[in-house]
């Protein structure tokens, strides 16, 4: 555990230094936006939160973990969208699987996810798997297909469940705001929920909630 903490601390220091350099170069060039190192995601140079640093660190940590358990034929885990898509669109079915895995991990923000082996077995059992991969005999022998819930059309795993969890957290936050008499904050949180879930609260119910006195 201590080694992992030390590894992550060094990784964070490295990423923070790189991002500072990127911000300085962009500012000197008069640019308001730049691309994060490794993940190549665009960001505002005025954003000083640690979220970006943590995301890049988690992506690099996921790459390091993948290197320890990946099949001998697997390339380095792609952690930028461009690299993922390049692998997915390549001629090799096996390399494409690594690209799909990188894309799915990115959708999970490099957090809780299936192992590569389980992911590929589940992908092959998905109705959305490309035929060229599903029918590849080498892939079939190494990764027996099985049905696993949670795959979407992009073959990213667990996205729907994470959206539900996020929505539940937002709903609890709105309820907490309303219970504390913070009606304006509750209305704002409701608008966030409606945007996330792509739904509109019944107008009568919305008026009822908004008419409740502060407690």
C-alpha positions in Angstrom: 0.0 0.0 0.0 2.8 2.4 0.9 4.5 1.7 -2.5 1.3 2.5 -4.3 0.8 5.7 -2.4 4.4 6.7 -3.2 4.0 5.8 -6.8 0.8 7.9 -7.2 2.4 10.9 -5.4 5.4 10.8 -7.8 2.9 10.4 -10.7 0.9 13.4 -9.6 4.0 15.6 -9.2 5.0 14.6 -12.7 1.6 15.4 -14.2 1.3 18.7 -12.3 4.7 19.8 -13.7 3.7 18.9 -17.3 0.4 20.7 -17.0 2.1 23.8 -15.7 4.3 23.8 -18.8 1.3 23.3 -21.1 -0.5 26.2 -19.4 2.5 28.5 -19.7 3.1 27.7 -23.4 -0.6 28.2 -24.2 -0.8 31.5 -22.2 2.4 32.8 -24.0 0.8 32.0 -27.3 -2.4 33.8 -26.4 -4.4 30.6 -26.3 -7.3 30.0 -23.9 -7.4 26.3 -24.3 -4.8 23.5 -24.5 -4.5 19.7 -24.6 -3.7 17.6 -21.6 -0.5 15.5 -21.7 -1.1 11.8 -22.4 -4.9 11.9 -22.6 -4.8 14.8 -25.2 -8.2 16.1 -23.8 -8.9 19.8 -24.4 -9.1 22.0 -21.2 -9.3 25.7 -20.3 -5.9 26.9 -19.0 -7.8 29.0 -16.4 -9.1 25.8 -14.8 -6.9 25.3 -11.7 -8.8 22.5 -10.1 -7.1 19.2 -9.4 -9.7 17.2 -11.3 -7.7 17.3 -14.6 -4.5 16.3 -12.8 -6.2 13.4 -11.1 -7.8 12.2 -14.3 -4.5 12.1 -16.1 -2.9 10.3 -13.2 -5.6 7.8 -13.1 -5.3 7.1 -16.8 -1.5 6.6 -16.4 -2.1 4.3 -13.4 -4.6 2.3 -15.4 -2.0 1.9 -18.2 0.6 0.7 -15.6 -1.9 -1.8 -14.2 -2.8 -3.0 -17.6 0.9 -3.6 -18.4 1.2 -6.0 -15.4 -1.7 -8.3 -16.5 -2.2 -7.8 -20.2 -1.6 -10.7 -22.7 1.9 -10.8 -24.2 0.7 -9.6 -27.6 -1.1 -6.6 -26.2 0.3 -3.1 -27.0 0.4 -0.3 -24.4 -3.0 0.7 -23.2 -4.3 3.7 -25.2 -5.4 6.6 -23.0 -6.3 9.2 -25.6 -9.5 9.1 -27.7 -7.4 9.3 -30.9 -5.2 6.3 -29.9 -8.3 4.2 -28.9 -10.0 4.9 -32.2 -6.9 4.2 -34.2 -6.6 0.7 -32.6 -10.3 0.0 -33.0 -10.2 0.8 -36.7 -7.0 -1.1 -37.3 -6.8 -4.4 -39.2 -6.0 -6.6 -36.1 -9.0 -7.8 -34.1 -6.8 -8.3 -31.0 -5.4 -4.8 -31.1 -8.9 -3.5 -31.6 -9.9 -5.2 -28.3 -7.3 -3.1 -26.5 -8.7 0.0 -28.1 -12.2 -0.9 -27.0 -10.9 -1.5 -23.5 -9.2 1.8 -23.4 -12.3 3.6 -24.6 -14.4 1.8 -22.0 -12.0 2.6 -19.2 -12.0 6.3 -20.2 -15.8 6.3 -20.0 -15.4 4.9 -16.4 -13.0 7.8 -15.7 -10.3 5.2 -15.2 -12.1 3.9 -12.1 -14.0 0.7 -11.3 -14.1 -1.6 -14.3 -14.0 -5.2 -15.5 -10.6 -6.8 -16.0 -9.4 -7.0 -19.6 -10.2 -10.8 -19.8 -13.7 -10.4 -18.5 -14.3 -7.3 -20.6 -13.3 -9.1 -23.8 -15.4 -12.2 -23.0 -18.4 -9.9 -22.3 -17.7 -7.9 -25.5 -17.7 -11.0 -27.6 -21.1 -12.0 -26.0 -22.6 -8.6 -26.8 -25.0 -8.1 -29.7 -23.0 -5.0 -30.5 -19.7 -6.7 -31.1 -18.3 -6.3 -34.7 -18.6 -9.4 -36.7 -14.9 -9.4 -37.7 -14.0 -9.6 -34.0 -16.8 -12.0 -33.0 -15.8 -14.4 -35.8 -12.1 -14.3 -35.2 -11.0 -17.8 -34.3 -7.9 -16.8 -32.3 -9.9 -14.4 -30.3 -12.6 -17.0 -29.7 -10.1 -19.5 -28.4 -8.4 -17.0 -26.0 -11.6 -15.3 -24.8 -14.7 -17.5 -24.6 -17.8 -15.4 -25.3 -20.3 -15.0 -22.5 -23.2 -12.7 -21.8 -22.4 -9.9 -19.4 -24.9 -7.1 -18.7 -23.7 -3.5 -19.0 -22.4 -3.1 -22.5 -23.8 -0.3 -24.7 -23.7 0.2 -28.4 -20.2 1.8 -28.2 -19.1 -1.4 -26.3 -18.4 0.6 -23.2 -19.2 -1.2 -20.0 -21.1 0.1 -17.0 -22.1 3.5 -18.3 -25.8 3.1 -17.6 -25.2 2.0 -14.1 -22.9 4.9 -13.4 -25.5 7.3 -14.8 -28.1 5.9 -12.5 -25.8 6.2 -9.5 -25.0 9.8 -10.4 -28.7 10.6 -10.8 -29.4 9.1 -7.4 -26.7 11.2 -5.8 -28.1 14.4 -7.5 -31.6 13.6 -6.4 -30.5 13.1 -2.8 -28.7 16.4 -3.0 -31.8 18.2 -4.2 -33.8 16.6 -1.3 -31.2 17.7 1.2 -31.2 21.3 -0.2 -35.0 21.4 0.0 -35.0 20.0 3.5 -32.5 22.7 4.6 -34.7 25.4 3.2 -32.3 26.1 0.3 -35.0 26.4 -2.3 -32.9 28.2 -5.0 -30.2 25.6 -4.7 -32.8 22.8 -4.9 -34.3 24.4 -8.1 -30.8 24.6 -9.7 -30.1 21.0 -8.7 -33.4 19.9 -10.3 -32.4 21.6 -13.5 -29.1 19.6 -13.5 -31.0 16.4 -12.9 -33.4 17.1 -15.8 -30.4 17.7 -18.1 -28.6 14.6 -17.0 -31.7 12.3 -17.3 -33.2 14.1 -20.3 -36.5 14.3 -18.5 -38.8 17.1 -17.4 -40.5 17.1 -14.0 -44.2 17.3 -14.0 -45.2 21.0 -13.9 -47.7 20.5 -11.1 -45.2 18.6 -9.0 -42.6 21.2 -9.7 -44.9 24.0 -8.6 -45.8 22.1 -5.4 -42.2 21.6 -4.5 -41.3 25.2 -5.1 -44.2 26.5 -3.0 -43.1 24.7 0.1 -42.0 27.1 2.9 -38.5 27.1 4.1 -38.0 24.9 7.2 
